[in-house]
Amino acid sequence: MTSRDPRPGRPSSDANPTRATRRGDSGSRPGARGASDRSSASRSSASSSASRSTARSGTARSASTSARSTGTRAGSARAAKDPARSRQSGTRPASRSSAGASGRTPGSRTTRATGNTRTTRNTDRRPTTRRPAGGRRPAAPAPRPSLLGAIGTKAAAARARRRARGPVRWGLGNGALRLRIVLVVLAVAVAASGVRLIQLQGFDANSYAAAAERQLTRKVPLPAMRGTITDRNGTALAISEAAVAITCDPSLTTPKADQIADLMVNYIGGQRDDYLPALTKPNTKFAYVAKKIPAAQFQRLADELSRLGIYGVFRESDPLRYYPEGDTAAGVVGFLNSENRGAGGLEYAHEKELAGQAGSEVFESSPAGLRIPLGSNVLTPATNGTNYQLTIDAELQATAEELMKRQQQDIGAESGTLVTMNVKTGEILAMVNTPSFDANRTAAAQAQDLGNRAVTQTYEPGSVQKILTMAALIDGGTMTPDTRLVLPPSIESGGGKVTDVWQHGYTNATATGVMVHSSNIGTIMLARQMEKEKYRQYLYNFGIGRPTGIELPGEGAGYLPGADMSDAARDQISFGQGFSTSAVQMTAAVAGILNGGVYNQPTIIRGATDAQGHAIAQPARESRRVVSEQTSRQVAQMMEAVIGPGGPKELGMEDYRTGGKTGTAEVYQADKGKYDGVLTSFVGAAPIEDPQIVTYVMFMYPKTKSNGAHSAGPVYRDVTRAALKRFAVQPSTTTSPKYELEW
């Protein structure tokens, strides 16, 4: 019976007790049979182990397959006894199959030469498996050939060849080559560094230096103190006070926000909810808590926060503009917007001069923003704004405003305007707009009341224009105050008829009578005696149809038709319709006629000084002659006659001779495209023998007292009398003459 090795792929050890090596026959050492058997058994065990390993990896050689295919011990024995025959017959010893499969792995085997025979031993062999009874190992069963086994065999052979060739080596073992490569790399690096250095130091040096300076330099603005505005006597109308804007770092104030808010309520007023949103604002380190807080109040708050060890509340300069007189002359002085810039009146017109020039402090700081003690520090001081002294008299202004408010309410007018002027200088002593506003609380005012109607609003003035018409006709030699006329009941003009306010038939009247009775018919008859071009030139010289140049914003130029105007247009203009003007234009025109015929450009600024108190020269104002002195006296007498025997005697003054002219005009409303409603006005001067003060009053859309003498006249009388006493004008020493109104 043939005994088979239970381990597959292992040939019988009986057939070859002394195993042949791969390189030649293997014989027994002389005189040591038993030892040979044991050695053979050990080698067989090692060979068996190697054979198993080879079989597991699928790398068995073809000789083993051939040996297993014979199926007889005889074939194996013959192959062992006669290796040459075995080679001829195609059969190889089993041990060679095992050795060939395992390969010559370094360190796994040692070879010892004994005589002519070399014996190979496995130095890492496993313990020998115990032989079965009979001394023979069972033959290993022949494995079935498979495709995966063949593929595995080829892969194992390829790996063996690669191991035999050894690892791939690059040709860097040459020291000279390595040195050259290192030197080239270093040269490239040095060249690149040199190019970058040249760029930084040669081409971009200034830009990088500037960038570094910006990163290390901090610039803090130093706000300039805004200039003050006072009246002619030094009464403050607009001043700046030291104030701050309170800021915070919410990352520091959030934990104690409630406590900080309570302290702010105690020291600066307001409610807790006014401050908590800013104190607890998320994801930021800066927030405004309050603005325009007086510096003294904030200092008390800061002292308390410091005492309690609460940090995170800061301040910024935020000067507070304050108007001590409230609504007095608010339309003239103006106001500031939320950005501390002028938004109306003189504050807007002279923003640049009033604001001054802000300064700055530039110093070196650390990245955290802290000043470097020994770093550079450049201080550019701020230049405070110009201080302006107005021609306005605050006391007279307050009186005029009170009288205008009261009369506006009494007659139900929509608005009112008053201008009081010094006849000799053109200085505005009072300029009133009703309704007005408090410059400290502009948010509470109506938008239409924030302007200055005395300068910006233009309209058809009505019969006060007859003063200008009479002055032009007298100075042009067309008429005298005693010129006689026969007034018809009506007069044709522009395809229609013009009548007077009072009903009459044909009546005899002098030019003075035409003025006193405010006859439109008589005025048209007189104006038709002068060329239209000449008449228009007189009106233009009086300042009609062009800005006066007063130092206030938004002045309306008005409208005056050209010299080629129609006859009907000339007729309308003569009694105050068909052209437009403003209150300041009309006041300046009348003042120029009464000032001996010399027109003075109206002004609101009496003087200006810089922050050190040095006077600043103001632009020269225009003065021009518009009529002769004789014309001036004659027109003054005609105005006195209006208040005298034929006019409203209630407008007269006890101590002063006075004269004036009433006005009533239809108002053209552009949005309606027609005339709708009326305005009433009155202009007068005193003392009329040597005019010093002229006052013009106008009410828009009065509901009652639609006659200028009864609506605007009383305000004129009271304000002018107050101005005469305020400026210590000597009472009149002569009496009024008797004027001929009819013939």
ROSEGU-45560 format. One line per 2 residues: number of its first residue (from 1); for each residue x, y, z of C-alpha. Coordinates in steps of 0.2 Angstrom, whole numbers, padded with zeros to 4 digits. Layout:
N
NUM) X/Y/Z  ...
This chain:
743
1) 0000/0000/0000  0006/0017/-0004
3) 0006/0029/0011  0001/0047/0006
5) 0006/0063/0015  -0010/0071/0021
7) -0003/0088/0016  -0007/0092/-0002
9) 0007/0096/-0014  0020/0086/-0004
11) 0029/0070/-0012  0032/0055/-0003
13) 0048/0055/0007  0051/0036/0006
15) 0055/0038/-0012  0070/0049/-0009
17) 0078/0047/0008  0093/0057/0003
19) 0085/0072/-0006  0094/0079/-0022
21) 0098/0097/-0023  0093/0109/-0037
23) 0111/0110/-0043  0116/0091/-0042
25) 0114/0073/-0034  0112/0072/-0016
27) 0121/0057/-0008  0122/0050/0010
29) 0137/0055/0020  0149/0039/0022
31) 0146/0029/0038  0131/0038/0044
33) 0116/0029/0038  0105/0032/0053
35) 0110/0050/0054  0107/0051/0036
37) 0089/0045/0038  0086/0058/0052
39) 0094/0072/0042  0084/0067/0027
41) 0068/0067/0038  0072/0084/0044
43) 0076/0091/0027  0060/0082/0021
45) 0051/0091/0034  0058/0108/0029
47) 0056/0104/0011  0038/0100/0015
49) 0035/0116/0024  0043/0126/0009
51) 0032/0116/-0003  0016/0120/0007
53) 0021/0138/0007  0023/0137/-0012
55) 0007/0128/-0015  -0002/0141/-0005
57) 0004/0155/-0015  0000/0146/-0031
59) 0018/0145/-0037  0021/0127/-0039
61) 0033/0123/-0053  0029/0111/-0067
63) 0041/0098/-0061  0030/0094/-0046
65) 0015/0093/-0057  0024/0080/-0068
67) 0029/0070/-0053  0012/0070/-0046
69) 0005/0065/-0062  0015/0048/-0063
71) 0005/0042/-0047  0018/0028/-0043
73) 0033/0028/-0031  0043/0019/-0044
75) 0044/0034/-0055  0049/0045/-0040
77) 0062/0032/-0035  0069/0031/-0052
79) 0070/0050/-0053  0079/0051/-0037
81) 0092/0037/-0041  0095/0042/-0059
83) 0094/0061/-0061  0100/0060/-0078
85) 0087/0048/-0084  0074/0058/-0075
87) 0080/0073/-0085  0079/0063/-0101
89) 0061/0057/-0097  0055/0074/-0092
91) 0053/0069/-0074  0062/0080/-0060
93) 0065/0075/-0042  0052/0081/-0030
95) 0064/0090/-0019  0069/0101/-0034
97) 0051/0106/-0037  0050/0112/-0020
99) 0066/0121/-0020  0063/0129/-0037
101) 0046/0135/-0031  0052/0143/-0015
103) 0067/0151/-0024  0084/0156/-0016
105) 0078/0168/-0003  0093/0177/0005
107) 0095/0171/0023  0083/0156/0022
109) 0096/0143/0017  0114/0138/0019
111) 0124/0127/0008  0138/0116/0014
113) 0150/0107/0002  0155/0089/0007
115) 0167/0082/-0005  0159/0083/-0022
117) 0142/0086/-0015  0134/0102/-0009
119) 0120/0100/0003  0107/0114/0005
121) 0098/0116/0022  0084/0127/0027
123) 0090/0137/0042  0072/0143/0047
125) 0064/0126/0046  0049/0121/0056
127) 0048/0106/0068  0048/0090/0059
129) 0031/0082/0058  0030/0065/0065
131) 0031/0051/0053  0017/0039/0051
133) 0019/0021/0055  0030/0012/0043
135) 0042/0026/0041  0033/0033/0025
137) 0024/0049/0022  0008/0048/0012
139) 0009/0055/-0006  0001/0072/-0008
141) -0014/0072/-0019  -0012/0080/-0036
143) -0021/0097/-0037  -0033/0101/-0051
145) -0026/0113/-0063  -0035/0130/-0064
147) -0034/0146/-0073  -0032/0156/-0057
149) -0017/0145/-0052  -0009/0148/-0069
151) -0011/0167/-0067  -0004/0167/-0050
153) 0011/0157/-0056  0015/0170/-0069
155) 0013/0184/-0056  0024/0175/-0044
157) 0037/0173/-0057  0037/0191/-0062
159) 0039/0196/-0043  0054/0184/-0042
161) 0062/0192/-0057  0060/0210/-0050
163) 0067/0204/-0033  0082/0197/-0042
165) 0085/0213/-0052  0085/0223/-0036
167) 0077/0241/-0033  0078/0255/-0047
169) 0091/0267/-0043  0093/0285/-0050
171) 0109/0291/-0056  0112/0303/-0042
173) 0125/0294/-0034  0137/0305/-0043
175) 0143/0318/-0031  0148/0331/-0044
177) 0131/0330/-0052  0122/0333/-0035
179) 0133/0348/-0031  0129/0355/-0048
181) 0110/0353/-0045  0112/0361/-0028
183) 0122/0376/-0035  0109/0379/-0048
185) 0094/0379/-0036  0104/0391/-0025
187) 0108/0402/-0039  0089/0403/-0045
189) 0084/0407/-0027  0097/0421/-0025
191) 0092/0428/-0042  0073/0428/-0037
193) 0077/0436/-0020  0088/0449/-0029
195) 0074/0453/-0041  0061/0455/-0027
197) 0073/0466/-0017  0076/0477/-0032
199) 0057/0478/-0034  0054/0483/-0016
201) 0069/0495/-0014  0070/0502/-0031
203) 0052/0503/-0039  0039/0500/-0025
205) 0049/0508/-0010  0038/0523/-0008
207) 0022/0513/-0009  0027/0501/0004
209) 0034/0514/0015  0018/0523/0014
211) 0008/0507/0018  0019/0504/0033
213) 0016/0522/0039  -0003/0521/0037
215) -0003/0505/0047  0007/0513/0061
217) -0001/0530/0060  -0017/0536/0067
219) -0026/0552/0062  -0038/0560/0074
221) -0049/0575/0068  -0050/0590/0079
223) -0067/0599/0075  -0067/0617/0074
225) -0079/0628/0084  -0093/0635/0074
227) -0094/0654/0073  -0107/0663/0083
229) -0121/0674/0076  -0127/0689/0086
231) -0138/0703/0083  -0132/0721/0081
233) -0131/0723/0100  -0121/0707/0103
235) -0137/0697/0109  -0133/0679/0104
237) -0144/0671/0091  -0133/0656/0088
239) -0119/0649/0098  -0110/0632/0099
241) -0107/0623/0116  -0095/0609/0120
243) -0104/0593/0118  -0100/0575/0114
245) -0107/0560/0106  -0107/0545/0118
247) -0101/0529/0110  -0098/0511/0117
249) -0090/0495/0115  -0105/0483/0116
251) -0093/0468/0120  -0089/0477/0136
253) -0105/0485/0140  -0117/0471/0137
255) -0114/0462/0154  -0118/0478/0163
257) -0130/0486/0151  -0144/0488/0163
259) -0133/0497/0176  -0125/0508/0163
261) -0143/0513/0156  -0149/0518/0173
263) -0134/0529/0176  -0137/0537/0159
265) -0155/0541/0164  -0149/0549/0180
267) -0135/0560/0172  -0141/0564/0154
269) -0160/0560/0155  -0171/0550/0143
271) -0177/0532/0146  -0168/0516/0148
273) -0174/0509/0132  -0166/0524/0123
275) -0149/0517/0127  -0150/0498/0129
277) -0151/0494/0111  -0134/0502/0108
279) -0126/0495/0124  -0131/0477/0119
281) -0128/0478/0100  -0122/0461/0095
283) -0107/0457/0083  -0099/0474/0085
285) -0087/0484/0095  -0093/0501/0091
287) -0110/0509/0093  -0117/0527/0096
289) -0127/0528/0112  -0132/0547/0111
291) -0127/0563/0102  -0127/0581/0107
293) -0124/0578/0125  -0117/0593/0134
295) -0099/0590/0139  -0102/0594/0158
297) -0116/0581/0159  -0105/0567/0151
299) -0091/0571/0163  -0101/0568/0178
301) -0107/0552/0170  -0089/0547/0166
303) -0083/0550/0184  -0097/0539/0191
305) -0093/0525/0178  -0075/0526/0183
307) -0079/0525/0201  -0089/0509/0199
309) -0075/0501/0188  -0087/0500/0173
311) -0078/0501/0156  -0083/0502/0138
313) -0091/0519/0137  -0082/0533/0127
315) -0085/0550/0119  -0082/0559/0103
317) -0082/0578/0100  -0100/0583/0094
319) -0102/0602/0097  -0120/0607/0101
321) -0128/0622/0091  -0140/0631/0102
323) -0151/0646/0098  -0155/0656/0114
325) -0169/0666/0106  -0178/0651/0100
327) -0189/0657/0086  -0183/0675/0085
329) -0176/0678/0068  -0176/0659/0065
331) -0179/0662/0046  -0164/0674/0045
333) -0152/0664/0056  -0157/0647/0050
335) -0153/0630/0057  -0141/0615/0056
337) -0145/0597/0050  -0140/0581/0058
339) -0123/0582/0051  -0119/0599/0059
341) -0121/0608/0042  -0131/0623/0038
343) -0148/0619/0031  -0156/0636/0031
345) -0154/0655/0033  -0137/0662/0036
347) -0131/0645/0043  -0133/0638/0025
349) -0128/0654/0015  -0111/0655/0025
351) -0108/0637/0030  -0090/0638/0024
353) -0085/0653/0034  -0095/0648/0050
355) -0089/0630/0050  -0071/0635/0050
357) -0057/0623/0046  -0055/0607/0056
359) -0038/0602/0062  -0030/0585/0065
361) -0018/0576/0076  -0007/0563/0068
363) 0003/0551/0079  0011/0534/0079
365) 0001/0520/0087  0002/0502/0090
367) -0009/0489/0081  -0021/0490/0096
369) -0023/0509/0092  -0013/0515/0108
371) -0002/0530/0106  0017/0526/0106
373) 0025/0537/0119  0041/0542/0110
375) 0033/0541/0092  0030/0556/0081
377) 0016/0567/0084  0010/0581/0072
379) -0003/0593/0078  -0013/0604/0066
381) -0024/0615/0076  -0042/0618/0070
383) -0047/0636/0064  -0063/0641/0072
385) -0077/0648/0061  -0081/0666/0058
387) -0092/0676/0070  -0106/0686/0062
389) -0115/0701/0069  -0131/0704/0060
391) -0140/0721/0057  -0156/0713/0065
393) -0161/0721/0082  -0167/0706/0093
395) -0178/0716/0103  -0187/0725/0089
397) -0187/0708/0080  -0196/0700/0094
399) -0209/0714/0095  -0212/0713/0076
401) -0215/0694/0077  -0227/0696/0091
403) -0237/0709/0082  -0237/0699/0066
405) -0243/0683/0074  -0257/0692/0083
407) -0263/0701/0067  -0261/0685/0056
409) -0273/0676/0068  -0285/0690/0069
411) -0288/0692/0050  -0286/0673/0047
413) -0271/0675/0035  -0262/0660/0028
415) -0245/0669/0031  -0237/0686/0034
417) -0220/0694/0030  -0212/0710/0037
419) -0196/0719/0033  -0190/0734/0043
421) -0175/0744/0035  -0164/0758/0039
423) -0167/0770/0025  -0150/0778/0026
425) -0139/0762/0026  -0150/0748/0019
427) -0148/0738/0035  -0162/0726/0039
429) -0168/0729/0057  -0181/0716/0057
431) -0187/0702/0045  -0202/0692/0050
433) -0210/0677/0043  -0226/0670/0051
435) -0229/0656/0054  -0211/0653/0060
437) -0201/0639/0069  -0190/0636/0084
439) -0172/0633/0077  -0169/0622/0092
441) -0184/0610/0087  -0185/0610/0069
443) -0192/0593/0068  -0208/0600/0076
445) -0210/0613/0062  -0219/0612/0045
447) -0208/0611/0030  -0215/0626/0022
449) -0212/0637/0037  -0193/0633/0038
451) -0189/0645/0024  -0188/0664/0023
453) -0203/0671/0013  -0197/0689/0014
455) -0183/0684/0003  -0189/0668/-0007
457) -0207/0672/-0010  -0212/0682/-0025
459) -0229/0689/-0030  -0238/0703/-0038
461) -0238/0717/-0025  -0253/0728/-0029
463) -0255/0746/-0027  -0239/0749/-0017
465) -0231/0748/-0034  -0239/0765/-0037
467) -0225/0773/-0027  -0213/0767/-0040
469) -0223/0772/-0054  -0225/0790/-0048
471) -0207/0792/-0044  -0202/0786/-0062
473) -0215/0798/-0070  -0210/0813/-0059
475) -0191/0810/-0061  -0194/0807/-0080
477) -0203/0824/-0081  -0219/0817/-0087
479) -0229/0824/-0072  -0229/0833/-0055
481) -0239/0830/-0039  -0251/0843/-0045
483) -0254/0837/-0062  -0273/0837/-0066
485) -0283/0823/-0073  -0301/0819/-0077
487) -0304/0802/-0071  -0317/0792/-0081
489) -0328/0778/-0073  -0317/0765/-0082
491) -0303/0764/-0095  -0300/0752/-0109
493) -0285/0741/-0108  -0280/0725/-0117
495) -0298/0722/-0124  -0306/0724/-0107
497) -0310/0738/-0095  -0301/0743/-0079
499) -0311/0751/-0065  -0306/0758/-0048
501) -0311/0750/-0031  -0323/0764/-0027
503) -0337/0769/-0039  -0336/0786/-0047
505) -0341/0795/-0063  -0330/0807/-0071
507) -0320/0816/-0058  -0306/0829/-0057
509) -0291/0823/-0047  -0273/0828/-0045
511) -0259/0816/-0047  -0258/0817/-0028
513) -0276/0813/-0027  -0274/0798/-0038
515) -0261/0792/-0026  -0271/0795/-0011
517) -0287/0787/-0018  -0277/0773/-0026
519) -0285/0775/-0043  -0280/0762/-0056
521) -0288/0773/-0069  -0278/0788/-0065
523) -0262/0778/-0064  -0264/0770/-0081
525) -0268/0788/-0088  -0251/0795/-0081
527) -0241/0779/-0086  -0246/0780/-0104
529) -0237/0797/-0105  -0220/0788/-0104
531) -0211/0777/-0116  -0212/0758/-0111
533) -0194/0756/-0113  -0190/0771/-0101
535) -0203/0766/-0089  -0196/0748/-0088
537) -0178/0755/-0085  -0184/0765/-0070
539) -0192/0749/-0062  -0176/0739/-0066
541) -0165/0753/-0057  -0177/0752/-0042
543) -0172/0733/-0041  -0187/0725/-0048
545) -0185/0709/-0058  -0167/0705/-0051
547) -0160/0699/-0035  -0155/0712/-0022
549) -0139/0702/-0017  -0144/0701/0001
551) -0133/0688/0010  -0147/0675/0012
553) -0150/0660/0002  -0164/0657/-0011
555) -0168/0675/-0015  -0181/0676/-0028
557) -0177/0688/-0043  -0196/0691/-0047
559) -0202/0694/-0065  -0202/0710/-0075
561) -0207/0710/-0094  -0195/0716/-0107
563) -0195/0733/-0115  -0206/0726/-0129
565) -0220/0723/-0117  -0238/0726/-0123
567) -0248/0742/-0119  -0259/0731/-0108
569) -0244/0724/-0099  -0238/0742/-0096
571) -0255/0747/-0089  -0255/0732/-0077
573) -0238/0735/-0071  -0242/0753/-0067
575) -0254/0748/-0053  -0245/0733/-0047
577) -0251/0718/-0058  -0242/0709/-0072
579) -0225/0707/-0063  -0218/0700/-0047
581) -0207/0705/-0033  -0202/0700/-0016
583) -0204/0709/0001  -0186/0713/0002
585) -0186/0720/-0016  -0200/0731/-0013
587) -0194/0738/0004  -0177/0742/-0004
589) -0185/0750/-0019  -0195/0762/-0008
591) -0181/0765/0004  -0170/0770/-0011
593) -0183/0783/-0017  -0185/0790/0000
595) -0166/0791/0003  -0164/0807/-0007
597) -0165/0795/-0022  -0150/0784/-0018
599) -0153/0766/-0018  -0143/0756/-0005
601) -0141/0737/-0007  -0150/0728/0007
603) -0139/0719/0019  -0142/0708/0034
605) -0123/0707/0040  -0116/0721/0050
607) -0099/0714/0053  -0088/0699/0055
609) -0073/0694/0065  -0062/0679/0065
611) -0058/0668/0080  -0045/0680/0087
613) -0058/0695/0086  -0050/0703/0070
615) -0062/0711/0059  -0065/0703/0042
617) -0069/0714/0027  -0086/0711/0019
619) -0089/0713/0001  -0093/0731/-0004
621) -0112/0734/-0006  -0119/0743/-0021
623) -0126/0761/-0020  -0134/0770/-0035
625) -0144/0785/-0038  -0162/0780/-0045
627) -0171/0797/-0044  -0166/0815/-0040
629) -0168/0822/-0023  -0182/0833/-0028
631) -0191/0818/-0034  -0188/0810/-0018
633) -0196/0824/-0008  -0211/0825/-0019
635) -0214/0806/-0018  -0212/0807/0001
637) -0225/0821/0002  -0237/0811/-0009
639) -0235/0796/0003  -0239/0808/0018
641) -0255/0813/0010  -0261/0795/0010
643) -0261/0795/0029  -0266/0813/0030
645) -0282/0821/0025  -0288/0808/0013
647) -0281/0793/0020  -0283/0782/0036
649) -0279/0794/0050  -0278/0780/0062
651) -0261/0775/0055  -0254/0792/0060
653) -0241/0794/0074  -0242/0807/0088
655) -0224/0812/0088  -0219/0808/0070
657) -0225/0813/0053  -0227/0797/0043
659) -0232/0792/0025  -0236/0776/0016
661) -0246/0767/0003  -0259/0753/0004
663) -0259/0738/-0007  -0271/0724/-0013
665) -0268/0712/-0027  -0275/0697/-0034
667) -0264/0681/-0032  -0260/0670/-0046
669) -0259/0652/-0041  -0249/0642/-0053
671) -0256/0625/-0048  -0274/0631/-0052
673) -0268/0641/-0067  -0278/0656/-0062
675) -0280/0671/-0050  -0288/0665/-0034
677) -0287/0675/-0018  -0279/0691/-0013
679) -0265/0698/-0003  -0265/0715/0007
681) -0250/0725/0011  -0244/0742/0017
683) -0227/0751/0016  -0223/0767/0025
685) -0209/0778/0032  -0206/0790/0046
687) -0202/0803/0050  -0207/0807/0032
689) -0199/0824/0031  -0182/0815/0034
691) -0186/0796/0032  -0176/0785/0044
693) -0186/0769/0045  -0196/0761/0032
695) -0207/0746/0035  -0216/0734/0023
697) -0230/0722/0029  -0239/0709/0018
699) -0252/0696/0023  -0256/0682/0011
701) -0275/0677/0009  -0283/0686/0023
703) -0301/0680/0027  -0306/0697/0035
705) -0300/0715/0033  -0295/0713/0015
707) -0289/0731/0013  -0271/0734/0016
709) -0275/0749/0027  -0284/0739/0040
711) -0275/0722/0039  -0256/0727/0037
713) -0257/0746/0042  -0259/0743/0061
715) -0243/0732/0061  -0234/0745/0051
717) -0238/0759/0063  -0234/0749/0079
719) -0217/0742/0072  -0211/0758/0065
721) -0215/0768/0080  -0206/0755/0091
723) -0191/0756/0079  -0190/0775/0080
725) -0190/0775/0099  -0178/0760/0099
727) -0165/0769/0088  -0168/0786/0097
729) -0175/0795/0081  -0179/0813/0085
731) -0198/0817/0084  -0204/0828/0070
733) -0203/0846/0074  -0214/0852/0059
735) -0232/0849/0054  -0239/0842/0038
737) -0244/0853/0024  -0261/0853/0016
739) -0261/0844/0000  -0272/0847/-0015
741) -0281/0831/-0020  -0294/0838/-0032
743) -0296/0853/-0043
